[in-house]
Amino acid sequence: MVNVEAYLQEKAELIEKNLADYLPPQNKFPTVIHESMHYSVFAGGKRLRPILMLAAGELFDGDLDEMMPYACAVELIHTYSLVHDDLPALDNDDLRRGKATNHKVFGEANAILTGDGLLNRAYEIMLQQGLEGNLDREVYLRSAKEISDAIGTNGMIGGQVVDLDMEGKEIDENTLLYIHNNKTGKLLSASIKAGAILALAKKDDIERLSRFSQYVGLGFQIVDDILDVIGEEEKIGKKIGQDEDIDKATFPRVFGLQNSKKEANIMLEKALEELSYYGDKANILKELTKFLINRDY
């Protein structure tokens, strides 16, 4: 029986240690930017994207040392996106993971530069591993490309733009799916695919993991929408009801709360169906998927 909470804790601690090694020291000049980067990276994140990358790689007996730099890079990218999302010009949040958001502590200008610094550091890490690692260079390039494609205007940034544009407007199903699949789903999906690529998975396996990751990504965001309606602020670490306050495009708003719960369960079933091909070897990924879509924070 897989103890998913123990697995999450073990991998999160390992990722935390490596993240500390990959970030510039806080006392390095100019100190304010490095202190700011550390503040947001170590503000209590669950490290779900890098953990999913490692779990996907483990499914194909991947080398942890080859995957870890990319896993840390993904977490820095995710953190950069949160720092920018919280800014007054975007979501204007005061709390993130139960702590004051970056711009509330370091100011808006430094928060913008902090996000830029985290994104740039992520690319530095991936490029350095590509130069120094033991795998074929094409493997590193393909993994980095998966991640890069997921966070540009055809991915996370594009989803964010449409999300902002649709605030307070009527929205159809296709536009809502575009927002969720791009703003949140693609980086999560790319993390899983990059893990499989770094583990030298075959083409058919990567395609199967791609389908699996799309279901997980959408299910994850639907649950996020649901928790903004019925979640507990103490568990989530940020104010709930913010989506409704600014008329954001969400699944509960478009489909209702009960139908959103049903859709999340459908995504869970589809994701698990893709993993059934691997039998017990995929138990870790199966339990992680159940955790992500059944979570209450």
N, C-alpha and C positions, 0 to 999 in steps of 0.2 A: 504494500500500500504506500503510495507516494504521500509524503508530508509536504504539501505545497508551501505552507507557511515557513517551515524550516528551510526549504529550498530557496524561497524568496529572501529570507534573512541571510543565508550563507552567501548567496550570489551578490546581494546588495552590499554586504560588508566588503567583499572582494573588489567590487566595482568602486566603492568609496575609496579604498586604499589606492587604487590605480588612478582615480581622478585626482587625488591629492598630488600624486607624482607628476601628472601631466599639466597641472596648472602652474603658472609662474608663482613664486613665493609672494605672500601678501606684503612683505616688507621690501619688495623690489620696486625701485622708482620707475614710473610714478605710482606711488602706493595706493592712491584712491581707486584707481581702476582695478588693480589686482585685489584689493580688499572687497570691492564691489562684486567682482567675478566669483570670489570665494563665498561671499554672502549668499548669492542666489544658488550656486551649485550645491552648497551644503545646507540648504534651508529645509531639508527633510523630504526630498523626493523619493518616490517608491522605486525608481530605477527600472520601470517595467520594460521600456524599449530595449535597453541593453541586455536585460535578463532574457527577454524573448529571443534576441539575437544569439546569445550563448546557448539557450535551450535548443534552438533550431540547428545550430552547429553541432551540438552534442548528438542530435538524432542521426547525424552522418559521421560521427566519431571525429569531429573537427578538433584541431589543436587550439587549446584555450589561449596560448600565448599569441597566436596569429589573430584570433578574434578580438581579444581584449582591447587593443588600441581603437578598433572600429566601434566597439561597444561604448567606450568612453567618449568617442567623437560624437556618436548619436546622442548621448546624454547631454553633452555641451550644446549641441544644436537644439535639442528640446528645451533646454533651460534658456537659451537665447530667445526662442520663440515666446516663452512665457514672460520674460522680462519686457519684451516689446509689446506683447498682447495686453499687459497690465497698464501700459502708459495711458495718460488722460486722452490722447488722441485716438486710442483704440477702445479698449474695454473699460478703462478708468477704474481699476480695482485697487482697493486699499490693502487687502490681505491676500497672501499666497502661501499655502501650506501652513496656515496659522501664524504667519509672521508678516510684518509690514512689507509691502511690495518694494522692489528695489528703488523705484523713483521716490518713494516716500522717505527713504533713508539717505540716498546719495544724490537726489535731484534728478530731474528729467534728462538733462544733457548727459550726465554720467551713466544713466540707465541706458540711453540709446547707444552710447559708446561701449558699454558693458556687453550688450547684445552683439554688437559688431565684433568685439574682441573674442567672445565665446565662439561665434561662428568661424572666425578666422583661425582660431586655435584648433578647432575641429579639423579643418582642412590640413593644417600643419601636421597634426597627428597622423592622419590617413596617408599623407604624402610621405612622411618619414618612415612609416611602416612599409609602404610600397618600395622604398629604397633599401631598407635594411632587412625585411622579412625573408623567409626561406621559400615562399611559394612563387609560382610563376607570376611575373609582373602583371600579366593580363588579368589574373584573379583579383588582384588589388584594385586594378582600374575598373573592372566590372562591378565590384562591390561599392567603390566610391561613386560610380556613376548611378547606381541604384539609389544611393542616398541623396546625391545631388539632384537627380530628377525629381525626387519626392518633395523637395523643399523650395523649388522655384515657382515661377508664375504658372507652371502647369501642375503644381502640387499645393504645398502648404500656403504659400503666399497668395496664389490664385484663390484658394478657398477662403482665406481671410478677407481678401478684397470683396468677394461676392457676399460674404457674411456681413460685412460692414454696410455694403450697398443695400442689402435687403432689410435692414433694421426698420421696423415700423411699416413694412410693405406686405401686401399679400404675396404668398410664395407658393409655387407648385411643387409637386413631388420631385421632379427631375432636378430643379434648382437646389432643393434641400439636400438631395443625395449628392449633388456636386459639391456642396459646401462640406458636408461631413466626410465624404470620401477623400477630399483633397486637404482640407484644413487639418484634420486629425488622422485620417486613415492611412494616407500614403507614407508618412514617416514611420508609423508603426509597421506597415506592410514591408517597407524597404528594410527595416531592421531585421525582420525575419528572413527575407530573401538574401540579404547580404551575409547573414550567418550561414545560410546553406551554401552560398557561393564560396565563402572562405573555407568551408568544410569540404569543398570539392564535390558537392552533390551533382548528380547527373541532371541533364536537361529536364527529363520527365519529373524528377523530384522537385526541381526548382519551380516548375509550372504548377505542380500540386501544392507546394508551399505558398505559391503566389495566390492561388484561389483561397486557400485556408486563411492567409493573412488578410485578404480583403474582407472576408466575413468577420474576422476578429476585429479589424479596424472599425467597421461600421457598427458592430455590436457594442464595442467599447464606447463610441461616441453617443450612441443611443442611451446607454446607461448613464453617461455624463449628463445628458439632457434630463433624464428622469430624476437623477439625484439633485439637480438644481431646483426641482419642484418638491421632492419629498425627503431629501437627504437631511442629515444633521450637521449643522455648521461646525460643531466641535470635531466631528469625524472627518469632514471634508477639508477643513482648514481654510475655508473662505466663505464669504457671505452667500447664502442661498437666495434664490428668487431674483438674481441679477438679470438673467435672461429675459424674464417677464417684464422687469422694470424698463428695459430698453427695447422691448419688442423684438428680441432676437428670433431668428428662424430656427426652431427646434422641432424635434419629433412630437413631443406632447402638444405643442401649439398647433401643428398641422394635423396630427392623427389622433390626438387624445392620449391620456396617460395609459389606459389599459391596452390600447392597440400598440403603443410604443413598447410596453413590456412584452407583448406577444412577439413583436418583430425582433426584439433583442434575443428572445428564446429561439426564434427561427434561425438567426445568425449563429447562435451557439450550436444548434443541431447540424447546420451545414458545415461549420468549421470542424466539428468532431467527425463528421462523415468523411471529410478529406483525410483526416489523420488515421482513420480506421485501416487504411492500407498498410500501415506500419505495425499494427498490432500493439503488443505491450511495450515495444521499444519507444513508442510515442507517448507513454504515460505521463511524463513530465509536462510535455506540451498540452496534453489533454487537460490535466489538472490546472495548469496555468490559464487555459482558455476558460474553464469553468469559473475560476476565481475572478478573472477580469469581467466577465459578464454577469456574475452573481454578486459582485462586491457591493458594499454599502458605503463606500468612501472613495 
